[in-house]
Amino acid sequence: MKQIRNKNDLLAWVEIHTSRKAIANAMIEGKVELFGFFNPAPRSSQSGWIIQITSKYGKIWNVAVTFGKCGLQYYTYTIVEIPWKNYVGGNTPLFAGDNPAEYKELRNAAM
């Protein structure tokens, strides 16, 4: 298992391990926004990151990356809604996300 230390590590892992080639292509050609760290992540009891990937054609995927129960594995899957009430953020860009002030406002509005 690769240790994820920063945004570039996370995005490289998702690009390699996503189940959809279109998502990997959109990561190269489109726009990627890291929403930061969520606890728990959607459809999981584990914490993890959420990334929004927008293709150059405007197709949007929300991708969650979660830890395995022992922290020895990561899992990636697409989600429909962002659970802003579960946004945790953090002190580093990997955990806080690309626009932490905006995400904190969204979390506060969701509570």
DSSP file (Angstrom, degrees, kcal/mol; ACC not computed):
  #  RESIDUE AA STRUCTURE BP1 BP2  ACC     N-H-->O    O-->H-N    N-H-->O    O-->H-N    TCO  KAPPA ALPHA  PHI   PSI    X-CA   Y-CA   Z-CA
    1    1 A M              0   0    0      0, 0.0     2,-0.3     0, 0.0    72,-0.1   0.000 360.0 360.0 360.0 134.0    0.0    0.0    0.0
    2    2 A K        -     0   0    0      7,-0.1     2,-0.4     1,-0.0    11,-0.0  -0.648 360.0-123.9 -81.9 136.5    1.3    3.4   -0.9
    3    3 A Q        -     0   0    0     -2,-0.3     2,-0.7     1,-0.0    -1,-0.0  -0.687  18.5-140.1 -80.6 131.2    1.3    6.0    1.8
    4    4 A I        +     0   0    0     -2,-0.4     3,-0.1     1,-0.2    -1,-0.0  -0.836  34.5 159.4 -95.1 113.2   -0.7    9.1    0.9
    5    5 A R        +     0   0    0     -2,-0.7     2,-0.3     1,-0.2    89,-0.2   0.622  60.5   4.9-109.0 -19.0    1.1   12.2    2.2
    6    6 A N  S  > S-     0   0    0     88,-0.1     4,-2.1    87,-0.1    -1,-0.2  -0.920  84.6 -83.4-156.2 178.3   -0.2   15.0    0.0
    7    7 A K  H  > S+     0   0    0     -2,-0.3     4,-2.9     1,-0.2     5,-0.3   0.892 123.1  54.7 -59.7 -41.8   -2.8   15.9   -2.6
    8    8 A N  H  > S+     0   0    0      1,-0.2     4,-2.3     2,-0.2    -1,-0.2   0.900 108.1  49.3 -61.5 -40.4   -0.5   14.8   -5.5
    9    9 A D  H  > S+     0   0    0      2,-0.2     4,-2.2     1,-0.2    -1,-0.2   0.921 112.6  48.4 -61.6 -44.2   -0.2   11.3   -3.9
   10   10 A L  H  X S+     0   0    0     -4,-2.1     4,-2.4     2,-0.2    -2,-0.2   0.938 113.3  45.6 -63.0 -48.2   -4.0   11.1   -3.4
   11   11 A L  H  X S+     0   0    0     -4,-2.9     4,-2.6     1,-0.2    -1,-0.2   0.886 112.0  51.7 -65.5 -38.4   -4.7   12.1   -7.0
   12   12 A A  H  X S+     0   0    0     -4,-2.3     4,-1.7    -5,-0.3    -1,-0.2   0.906 110.5  49.4 -63.5 -40.4   -2.1    9.8   -8.4
   13   13 A W  H  X S+     0   0    0     -4,-2.2     4,-2.4     2,-0.2    -2,-0.2   0.930 112.6  47.0 -64.4 -44.8   -3.6    6.9   -6.4
   14   14 A V  H  X S+     0   0    0     -4,-2.4     4,-1.9     1,-0.2    -2,-0.2   0.919 109.0  54.6 -63.5 -43.6   -7.1    7.7   -7.6
   15   15 A E  H  < S+     0   0    0     -4,-2.6    -1,-0.2     1,-0.2    -2,-0.2   0.879 115.3  39.6 -58.4 -38.5   -6.0    8.0  -11.3
   16   16 A I  H  < S+     0   0    0     -4,-1.7    -1,-0.2    -5,-0.2    -2,-0.2   0.871 123.7  37.7 -77.2 -38.4   -4.4    4.5  -11.2
   17   17 A H  H  < S+     0   0    0     -4,-2.4    -2,-0.2    -5,-0.2    59,-0.2   0.435  81.3 117.9-102.2  -0.4   -7.1    2.8   -9.1
   18   18 A T     <  -     0   0    0     -4,-1.9    59,-0.1    -5,-0.2     6,-0.0  -0.378  61.7-137.6 -66.5 147.8  -10.4    4.3  -10.3
   19   19 A S  S    S+     0   0    0     57,-0.1     2,-0.5     1,-0.1    -1,-0.1   0.525  84.6  69.6 -83.7  -4.7  -12.7    1.8  -11.9
   20   20 A R    >>  -     0   0    0      1,-0.1     4,-1.6     2,-0.0     3,-0.6  -0.955  63.3-157.5-121.2 121.6  -13.6    4.1  -14.8
   21   21 A K  H 3> S+     0   0    0     -2,-0.5     4,-2.6     1,-0.2     5,-0.2   0.845  95.8  62.8 -60.7 -34.3  -11.2    5.1  -17.5
   22   22 A A  H 3> S+     0   0    0      1,-0.2     4,-2.3     2,-0.2    -1,-0.2   0.858 101.9  50.6 -61.0 -35.8  -13.3    8.3  -18.1
   23   23 A I  H <> S+     0   0    0     -3,-0.6     4,-2.0     2,-0.2    -1,-0.2   0.928 110.0  49.1 -67.9 -44.8  -12.5    9.5  -14.6
   24   24 A A  H  X S+     0   0    0     -4,-1.6     4,-1.0     1,-0.2    -2,-0.2   0.911 113.1  47.7 -60.8 -42.3   -8.8    8.9  -15.1
   25   25 A N  H >X S+     0   0    0     -4,-2.6     4,-2.5     1,-0.2     3,-0.6   0.907 109.7  52.6 -64.4 -41.8   -8.9   10.8  -18.4
   26   26 A A  H 3X S+     0   0    0     -4,-2.3     4,-2.8     1,-0.2    -1,-0.2   0.833 102.7  59.2 -64.9 -31.7  -10.9   13.7  -16.8
   27   27 A M  H 3< S+     0   0    0     -4,-2.0    -1,-0.2     1,-0.2    -2,-0.2   0.835 112.8  39.4 -64.6 -31.2   -8.3   14.0  -14.1
   28   28 A I  H << S+     0   0    0     -4,-1.0    -2,-0.2    -3,-0.6    -1,-0.2   0.887 130.0  26.7 -82.7 -42.7   -5.7   14.7  -16.8
   29   29 A E  H  < S+     0   0    0     -4,-2.5    -3,-0.2    -5,-0.1    -2,-0.2   0.664 120.1  43.6 -98.9 -19.3   -7.7   16.9  -19.1
   30   30 A G  S  < S-     0   0    0     -4,-2.8     2,-0.4    -5,-0.3    25,-0.2   0.066  92.7 -65.2-108.5-146.5  -10.3   18.4  -16.8
   31   31 A K  E     -A   54   0A   0     23,-2.6    23,-3.0    24,-0.1     2,-0.4  -0.893  36.0-164.0-114.7 139.0  -10.6   20.1  -13.4
   32   32 A V  E     -A   53   0A   0     -2,-0.4     2,-0.5    21,-0.2    21,-0.2  -0.988   4.6-174.6-125.8 129.3  -10.0   18.4  -10.1
   33   33 A E  E     -A   52   0A   0     19,-2.8    19,-3.1    -2,-0.4     2,-0.7  -0.985  15.8-147.3-125.8 123.5  -11.1   19.8   -6.7
   34   34 A L  E     -A   51   0A   0     -2,-0.5    64,-3.0    17,-0.2    65,-0.4  -0.796   8.5-169.9 -88.0 116.7  -10.2   18.2   -3.4
   35   35 A F  E     -     0   0A   0     15,-2.6     2,-0.2    -2,-0.7    16,-0.2   0.631  39.0-130.3 -81.7 -14.1  -13.0   18.8   -0.9
   36   36 A G  E     -A   50   0A   0     14,-0.7    14,-1.7    58,-0.1     2,-0.3  -0.656  43.7 -17.3 104.1-158.2  -10.9   17.5    2.0
   37   37 A F  E     -A   49   0A   0     58,-2.3    51,-3.0    -2,-0.2    52,-1.7  -0.719  51.8-171.2-100.4 136.3  -11.4   14.9    4.7
   38   38 A F  E     -AB  48  87A   0     10,-3.5    10,-2.4    -2,-0.3     3,-0.3  -0.954  17.8-131.8-127.6 143.2  -14.8   13.6    5.9
   39   39 A N  S    S+     0   0    0     47,-2.6     8,-0.2     1,-0.5     2,-0.1  -0.900  97.4  12.0-141.3 110.7  -15.7   11.4    8.9
   40   40 A P  S    S-     0   0    0      0, 0.0    -1,-0.5     0, 0.0     7,-0.3   0.654  90.9-141.1 -82.2 163.5  -17.4    9.2    8.0
   41   41 A A    >   -     0   0    0      5,-2.9     3,-1.2    -3,-0.3     5,-0.1  -0.452  42.3 -78.2 -74.9 158.1  -17.2    9.2    4.2
   42   42 A P  T 3  S+     0   0    0      0, 0.0    -1,-0.1     0, 0.0     4,-0.1  -0.251 114.5  10.1 -60.5 147.3  -20.5    8.4    2.4
   43   43 A R  T 3  S+     0   0    0      1,-0.2     2,-0.3    -3,-0.1    -2,-0.0   0.771 119.3  84.0  56.2  30.1  -21.5    4.8    2.2
   44   44 A S  S <  S-     0   0    0     -3,-1.2    -1,-0.2     2,-0.1     0, 0.0  -0.990  70.5-143.7-153.7 155.4  -18.8    3.9    4.7
   45   45 A S  S    S+     0   0    0     -2,-0.3     2,-0.2    -5,-0.1    -1,-0.1   0.404  84.8  84.3 -95.9  -0.9  -18.1    3.7    8.4
   46   46 A Q  S    S-     0   0    0     -5,-0.1    -5,-2.9    21,-0.1     2,-0.1  -0.621  81.5-114.9 -99.6 158.3  -14.6    4.8    7.7
   47   47 A S        +     0   0    0     -7,-0.3    20,-1.4    -2,-0.2     2,-0.3  -0.427  47.4 136.4 -84.3 166.4  -13.2    8.3    7.2
   48   48 A G  E     -AC  38  66A   0    -10,-2.4   -10,-3.5    18,-0.2     2,-0.2  -0.988  45.0 -72.1 175.4-174.7  -11.7    9.5    3.9
   49   49 A W  E     -AC  37  65A   0     16,-2.0    16,-2.5    -2,-0.3     2,-0.4  -0.651  27.1-148.3-102.8 156.8  -11.4   12.2    1.2
   50   50 A I  E     -AC  36  64A   0    -14,-1.7   -15,-2.6    -2,-0.2   -14,-0.7  -0.997  14.4-174.2-126.5 133.8  -13.8   13.4   -1.4
   51   51 A I  E     -AC  34  63A   0     12,-2.8    12,-3.4    -2,-0.4     2,-0.5  -0.969  14.7-147.8-125.4 137.9  -12.7   14.7   -4.8
   52   52 A Q  E     -AC  33  62A   0    -19,-3.1   -19,-2.8    -2,-0.4     2,-0.5  -0.941  15.5-168.3-107.4 126.4  -14.8   16.3   -7.5
   53   53 A I  E     -AC  32  61A   0      8,-3.1     8,-2.7    -2,-0.5     2,-0.5  -0.957   2.8-169.5-117.6 125.2  -13.6   15.7  -11.0
   54   54 A T  E     -AC  31  60A   0    -23,-3.0   -23,-2.6    -2,-0.5     6,-0.2  -0.964  15.9-139.2-117.8 122.0  -15.0   17.6  -13.9
   55   55 A S    >   -     0   0    0      4,-2.9     3,-1.9    -2,-0.5   -29,-0.1  -0.254  30.3-105.3 -72.5 165.3  -14.2   16.5  -17.5
   56   56 A K  T 3  S+     0   0    0      1,-0.3    -1,-0.1     2,-0.1   -26,-0.0   0.667 124.1  56.5 -65.2 -14.0  -13.4   19.0  -20.2
   57   57 A Y  T 3  S-     0   0    0      2,-0.1    -1,-0.3     0, 0.0    -2,-0.0   0.427 123.7-103.5 -95.3  -1.6  -17.0   18.2  -21.5
   58   58 A G  S <  S+     0   0    0     -3,-1.9     2,-0.3     1,-0.3    -2,-0.1   0.419  70.9 144.3  96.5  -1.2  -18.6   19.1  -18.2
   59   59 A K        -     0   0    0     -5,-0.0    -4,-2.9     1,-0.0     2,-0.4  -0.560  36.3-151.9 -71.0 132.8  -19.3   15.6  -16.8
   60   60 A I  E     -C   54   0A   0     -2,-0.3     2,-0.4    -6,-0.2    -6,-0.2  -0.915  16.1-176.9-114.9 133.4  -18.9   15.6  -13.0
   61   61 A W  E     -C   53   0A   0     -8,-2.7    -8,-3.1    -2,-0.4     2,-0.6  -0.993  14.9-152.7-123.2 134.7  -17.9   12.7  -10.7
   62   62 A N  E     -CD  52  79A   0     17,-0.7    17,-2.7    -2,-0.4     2,-0.5  -0.947  21.3-166.2-102.0 120.9  -17.7   12.9   -7.0
   63   63 A V  E     -CD  51  78A   0    -12,-3.4   -12,-2.8    -2,-0.6     2,-0.4  -0.928   7.8-158.4-116.4 127.7  -15.1   10.3   -5.9
   64   64 A A  E     -CD  50  77A   0     13,-3.2    13,-1.9    -2,-0.5     2,-0.5  -0.835   1.5-164.3-101.9 141.8  -14.6    9.1   -2.3
   65   65 A V  E     +CD  49  76A   0    -16,-2.5   -16,-2.0    -2,-0.4     2,-0.3  -0.985  17.7 178.3-124.9 118.5  -11.4    7.5   -1.1
   66   66 A T  E     -CD  48  75A   0      9,-2.4     9,-2.4    -2,-0.5     2,-0.2  -0.777  26.5-112.9-120.4 163.4  -11.7    5.6    2.2
   67   67 A F  E     - D   0  74A   0    -20,-1.4     7,-0.2    -2,-0.3   -21,-0.1  -0.587  31.0-114.9 -86.5 151.8   -9.4    3.6    4.4
   68   68 A G    >   -     0   0    0      5,-2.7     3,-1.4    -2,-0.2    -1,-0.1  -0.359  42.3 -94.3 -73.1 169.4   -9.8   -0.1    5.0
   69   69 A K  T 3  S+     0   0    0      1,-0.3    -1,-0.1     2,-0.1    -2,-0.1   0.825 128.3  38.3 -58.9 -33.9  -10.6   -1.1    8.6
   70   70 A C  T 3  S-     0   0    0      3,-0.0    -1,-0.3     0, 0.0    -3,-0.0   0.399 112.3-116.5 -96.9   2.6   -7.0   -1.7    9.5
   71   71 A G  S <  S+     0   0    0     -3,-1.4    -2,-0.1     2,-0.2     3,-0.0   0.624  87.6 113.0  73.9  12.2   -5.8    1.2    7.5
   72   72 A L  S    S+     0   0    0      1,-0.0     2,-0.3    -5,-0.0    -1,-0.1   0.487  73.8  35.8 -95.2  -3.7   -3.8   -1.1    5.2
   73   73 A Q        -     0   0    0    -72,-0.1    -5,-2.7     2,-0.0     2,-0.3  -0.977  65.7-142.2-146.4 154.4   -5.9   -0.5    2.1
   74   74 A Y  E     -D   67   0A   0     -2,-0.3     2,-0.4    -7,-0.2    -7,-0.2  -0.887  13.2-158.7-115.3 153.4   -7.7    2.3    0.3
   75   75 A Y  E     -D   66   0A   0     -9,-2.4    -9,-2.4    -2,-0.3     2,-0.4  -0.974   2.3-160.7-129.0 145.3  -11.0    2.1   -1.6
   76   76 A T  E     +D   65   0A   0     -2,-0.4     2,-0.3   -11,-0.2   -11,-0.2  -0.985  20.3 150.4-128.4 139.5  -12.4    4.4   -4.2
   77   77 A Y  E     -D   64   0A   0    -13,-1.9   -13,-3.2    -2,-0.4     2,-0.2  -0.981  41.1-103.8-159.3 158.7  -16.0    4.8   -5.4
   78   78 A T  E     -D   63   0A   0     -2,-0.3     2,-0.3   -15,-0.2   -15,-0.2  -0.620  32.0-167.2 -89.6 150.0  -18.3    7.4   -6.8
   79   79 A I  E     -D   62   0A   0    -17,-2.7   -17,-0.7    -2,-0.2     3,-0.1  -0.889  20.0-145.3-130.8 161.8  -20.9    9.1   -4.8
   80   80 A V  S    S+     0   0    0     -2,-0.3     2,-0.3     1,-0.2    -1,-0.1   0.893  80.3  33.9 -93.7 -50.1  -23.9   11.3   -5.7
   81   81 A E  S    S-     0   0    0    -19,-0.0    -1,-0.2     2,-0.0   -19,-0.0  -0.796  73.1-127.4-112.8 150.6  -24.1   13.8   -2.8
   82   82 A I        -     0   0    0     -2,-0.3     2,-1.8    -3,-0.1     3,-0.2  -0.851  18.3-142.6 -93.7 121.3  -21.5   15.5   -0.7
   83   83 A P    >   +     0   0    0      0, 0.0     3,-2.6     0, 0.0     4,-0.2  -0.541  25.5 175.9 -84.3  78.1  -22.2   15.0    3.0
   84   84 A W  G >  S+     0   0    0     -2,-1.8     3,-1.8     1,-0.3    27,-0.1   0.776  71.9  67.7 -58.6 -27.4  -21.0   18.4    4.2
   85   85 A K  G 3  S+     0   0    0      1,-0.3    -1,-0.3    -3,-0.2    22,-0.1   0.736  99.7  52.9 -63.8 -18.9  -22.1   17.8    7.8
   86   86 A N  G <  S+     0   0    0     -3,-2.6   -47,-2.6   -46,-0.1    -1,-0.3   0.362  78.0 126.1 -96.4   4.0  -19.3   15.1    7.9
   87   87 A Y  B <   +B   38   0A   0     -3,-1.8   -49,-0.3   -49,-0.2   -51,-0.1  -0.471  26.8 169.1 -66.0 127.7  -16.6   17.5    6.7
   88   88 A V        -     0   0    0    -51,-3.0   -50,-0.2    -2,-0.2    -1,-0.2   0.756  14.1-177.1-105.8 -41.6  -13.7   17.5    9.2
   89   89 A G        -     0   0    0    -52,-1.7     2,-0.3     6,-0.3     7,-0.2  -0.440   9.3-155.7  72.9-150.9  -11.0   19.4    7.3
   90   90 A G        -     0   0    0     -2,-0.1    -1,-0.0     6,-0.1     0, 0.0  -0.968  31.1 -75.3 161.9-173.2   -7.6   19.7    9.0
   91   91 A N  S    S+     0   0    0     -2,-0.3    -1,-0.1     4,-0.0    -2,-0.0   0.524 103.7  63.6 -93.6  -8.0   -4.4   21.7    9.2
   92   92 A T  S >> S-     0   0    0      1,-0.1     4,-3.4    -3,-0.0     3,-0.7  -0.831  88.8-114.4-115.8 155.8   -2.8   20.5    6.0
   93   93 A P  H 3> S+     0   0    0      0, 0.0     4,-1.9     0, 0.0    -1,-0.1   0.829 114.9  60.4 -56.8 -31.9   -4.0   21.0    2.4
   94   94 A L  H 34 S+     0   0    0    -89,-0.2   -58,-0.1     1,-0.2     4,-0.1   0.894 117.9  28.6 -62.5 -39.6   -4.6   17.2    2.0
   95   95 A F  H <4 S+     0   0    0     -3,-0.7   -58,-2.3   -59,-0.1    -6,-0.3   0.832 122.4  49.1 -91.4 -36.3   -7.1   17.3    4.9
   96   96 A A  H  < S-     0   0    0     -4,-3.4     3,-0.2    -7,-0.2    -2,-0.2   0.820  99.6-142.5 -74.3 -31.1   -8.5   20.8    4.6
   97   97 A G     <  -     0   0    0     -4,-1.9   -62,-0.2    -5,-0.4    -1,-0.2  -0.354  34.7 -58.9  92.5-178.7   -9.1   20.7    0.8
   98   98 A D  S    S+     0   0    0    -64,-3.0    -1,-0.2     1,-0.2   -63,-0.1   0.800 131.9  22.9 -74.7 -30.9   -8.7   23.3   -1.8
   99   99 A N     >  +     0   0    0    -65,-0.4     4,-2.0    -3,-0.2     3,-0.5  -0.568  68.9 169.1-135.4  69.5  -11.1   25.9   -0.4
  100  100 A P  H  > S+     0   0    0      0, 0.0     4,-2.4     0, 0.0     5,-0.2   0.821  75.3  55.8 -59.5 -35.5  -11.4   25.2    3.4
  101  101 A A  H  > S+     0   0    0      1,-0.2     4,-1.7     2,-0.2     5,-0.1   0.923 110.5  46.0 -63.5 -42.0  -13.3   28.4    4.3
  102  102 A E  H  > S+     0   0    0     -3,-0.5     4,-2.1     1,-0.2    -1,-0.2   0.898 112.6  50.7 -64.6 -40.9  -16.0   27.6    1.8
  103  103 A Y  H  X S+     0   0    0     -4,-2.0     4,-2.4     1,-0.2    -2,-0.2   0.858 107.1  53.3 -69.0 -34.9  -16.2   24.0    3.0
  104  104 A K  H  X S+     0   0    0     -4,-2.4     4,-2.6     2,-0.2    -1,-0.2   0.895 108.8  50.3 -65.4 -38.7  -16.6   25.0    6.6
  105  105 A E  H  X S+     0   0    0     -4,-1.7     4,-2.3     2,-0.2    -2,-0.2   0.911 110.4  49.4 -63.5 -42.3  -19.5   27.3    5.6
  106  106 A L  H  X S+     0   0    0     -4,-2.1     4,-1.5     2,-0.2    -2,-0.2   0.893 111.6  49.5 -63.9 -39.8  -21.1   24.4    3.8
  107  107 A R  H  X S+     0   0    0     -4,-2.4     4,-1.0     2,-0.2    -2,-0.2   0.935 111.3  48.5 -63.0 -46.2  -20.6   22.2    6.8
  108  108 A N  H  < S+     0   0    0     -4,-2.6     3,-0.4     1,-0.2    -2,-0.2   0.878 111.0  50.5 -64.0 -36.9  -22.1   24.8    9.1
  109  109 A A  H  < S+     0   0    0     -4,-2.3    -1,-0.2     1,-0.2    -2,-0.2   0.810 108.7  53.3 -68.8 -29.4  -25.1   25.3    6.8
  110  110 A A  H  <        0   0    0     -4,-1.5    -1,-0.2     1,-0.2    -2,-0.2   0.673 360.0 360.0 -80.0 -17.3  -25.7   21.5    6.7
  111  111 A M     <        0   0    0     -4,-1.0    -1,-0.2    -3,-0.4    -2,-0.2   0.480 360.0 360.0 -83.1 360.0  -25.8   21.1   10.5
